[in-house]
């Protein structure tokens, strides 16, 4: 790794969707490099930001003048495509795709007028292949990858480096909330879900490299890319993946129940009062 790509103290970063599991982990990973982090989210962080508001993104970029901007905010929007509501579809597209567009343009405008910078967009393995039950999510993540590559080409001469990280499913509140939802089974079809900390480390590694796109884990990424080249294989393998996903959800429901037991407050057999 060249020293010119290293994140270092004195830099400032904006991370969107920072109240969630991956966003919080990326904030911590950046802070461990000495980067001053502005954690932004629609709620739950000191800095409030709705990524669907282009003007708000531009204002934050002008105020912070970031060296790094991470477009992490996202929604899952799991549902049968014929039953999903119009408002939910519009919201997922607005956050997942337009939010990345808004953040990228806002950050790039400030970076290009200064000494440059780096923008990281969070895609998904769904950026490569179709994910039944997550049709709108898949569509937006395809868009994130395509937009990131195009932006990287356009902004390179302005000194703005754009990259896209495409991870598999991550054990965060987003997937915890759908562990019992059959339409959201596909992200659970792998051997295991990724942990936020390992994805955050991959995000740092990508920003500190010359690569444009990185995916993890490697084996699942190869399958996702292969199914994008041969879509009919994905249709044949779909029922098998659905069964694996259902089994994975069952495993993680048990894990969630165990975590809830472990985190439950311990009650004294004699009540809350101090023993004599």
N, C-alpha and C positions, 0 to 999 in steps of 0.2 A: 504493500500500500504506500503510495507516494504521500509525502508530508503535506503536499498541497491540497489533498482531499480530506485531511483529518478534521474532525470537529474539535474545537478547542475553546478554552475560556476566552471570554470577550465576545463570543457570538451570541446572537439572540434568535430564538426560534418560537414560532407560533404553531401550536398543535390543536387542530379542531377535533371535536368529539372527544375532548380530553377527560370528560367525566366517566367514560366507559372503561372497560377492562383493558383493551389494547391501547387506547389513547393515554390512559394513566401510566401504563408500562412504558410507552414511548417517551413520555415526559420524564420519567425517572431515568431512563437510559440516556437521554440527552443531558440531563442535569449531572449525571455521573461523569460526563465529559467536561463539565464546567460550563456548559451552555446555559444562559439565562432563558428560562422557558416561560412563555405566556400560554397558559392552559385555557383554552376557549371552548365553550359549549353553550347550548341553549339554556342550560340550567346546571347547577352543581359545581360551577367553577367561579373563580373571582372575576374572570372576564366573560361577559355574556356575548354570544355571537350566534346568530341564525345564518347558517351558510347559504340558505336560499335567498338571502338579501345581498345582492351584489354590491350595493352602496355601502352596506355595513362592513363587508369584507374589505372594500377599498379603504374605508376610513381606518379600520384597524391596521391595515398594512402601512398606511401613511403615518400613523401614530407610532408604531413599533419599529418600522424600518428593519424588518427581519433579515437575517442572513439565511435562515432556514424556515420553510413553511411546510407543514405536514398536513395534507388533506386526508383526514382519517374519519370524519363524521360519516355515519352510514346507518341505514335501516335495512332490516331483513325482508319484511313484507311477504312472509310465507302464506300462501293461500292457493286454493284451486283457482285457476285463471278465469273460469267462468263465474265464480262466486265472489271474487275480489272486488271491493267497491272502487268506484271511480276516484274518490277522494284519496283513498290509500295509495292507489297506483300513482296519482299525481304527486303525492308527498314523497314516495320512494324515489321517483325519477328526479324530483327537485333536490332532494338531499344528496342522493348517491352520485348523480351525474352533474346536474347544474351546480351543486355545491362544490364539486371539484373544479369545474370550469370557473366559477366565481373566485374561488381561492387562488387558483393558478394565475388568473389574469391580474388579480389584485396584487399578489406578491411579485409577479414578474414585472409589473409596471414600475414598482419601487426598486427592485433589484437591478433592472436594466438601466435605470437612471443613476445608479450608484456603482458599486464595485462588483455587482453580480450576486449570485447566491444559488441555493439549491432548493428544489421543490420535490417533495416525495408524495406520490399519490398512492393510496392503499386500494389495490384491486382485490382479486380473489382468484382461486382456481376456476371459479365460475366465469372469469374473464375469457377462458379458453373454450369451455364446453357448456352445453345446455344443462340446466339443473331443474328437472321436473319438480313442481311445487314451489319453485322460486323463479318463475319465468321473468318477472319484472326485475328482480334482483340480478339475475343473469344478464338481462339486457343492459342494465345500467353498468355492470362491471365490465362487460364487453366494451361499452362506450368509454369507460375510464381508461382501459388499456389503450384503445385506439387514440383517444385524445392525448394521452401522455406521450405516446411515441411521436405524434404529429407536433405537439408542443415542444418536445425535446429538439426536434430538427429546426423548428422556427426560432427558438430562443437561444440556440447554442452560440451564435455569433454575438449575442448580447451579454454573454457571460453567465447565463442562467442555465443551470443543469437540472433537467427534469428526469425523474426516474419513477418506476412503478413496481411496487411489491405485491405479489400475488400469493397469499397464503391459503392453505386449506382451512377448514373450520377451526375456530378457536373457542376454548372453554371460557367464555365471557358471559356477562349478564344477557347479552343478545341471544345466545344459544341456550342458556339456562331457561329463558322464558318460553322456549318452544320445545323443550325436551319431551313434552307429551303430545306434540302436534304432529300428526302423521304427514301432513304436507311438507314439513320441514325435516324429513328423515334423511335426505341425501347428504347433508354435511356430516352426518354421523356414520357414514358408510365405510370410513377408513378404519385402520387398526386402532387409532386413537385420535382425539382432538389435540390440536396444538395448545400450548400454554402461552398466555400473553407475553411473558418474559422472553421466551425463545423467539417469538415473532418480533418483539422490540429489538432484540439483538440483531436479527436479520435486517431490520430496517436501518439500524446504525451502519451495519456492514455494507449495505447497498449504497447508502449516502457517502460512505468513505471509499467507494470504489469507482471505477470508470464505467461500470455496467449500467445499462438502461433499464433492464427488467430482471427481476429475480423472483423465483417461485419456490415454495416449500410446502411439504417435504418433496424430495426429488422424485421418488417413485410415483406418488400420486400426481405430481405435475406432469410426468411423462404420459400417464394415462389420460389426463385431461387434454393435453395437447394432441395426443393421438386420436381421441374421439372427435376433436374439432376438425381433423383432416378427413376422418371417415365417419360422418354423422350417423350412418345406418348402423354402425357398430354400437354406437351409444344407445340406439333404440333397442337393439337386441340385448344389450347388457343391462338395460334399465330395470327390468324386474328383479334381476339378481342384486343390483345395487340397492334397490328399494328394500329387499329383505335384509341385506346387511345393515342398511340404515336403521331399520326398525329394531334390529338386535342391538345396534350401537346406542340408540335412544334408551333402550331398556337398561343397558349397563350404566349409562350416565344418570338415569333416574335413580338407580341404586346409589350411585356416588353422591348425588345431590341429597338424598335422604341421609346418608352417612354424614355428610358435611353439616347438615342441619342438626343432627344429633350431637356432633362434636362441638358445635358452636352454641348449643342451647345452654342457658344459665343453669348452674347447679344449685338445686334447692336444698337447704339444710333440713334434715329430718325433723327438727324442732321448730322450724319456721325461720323467719328473718332475724329474730331477736338473738342477741349474744347469749351464749350459754353462761350459766352462773359460775 
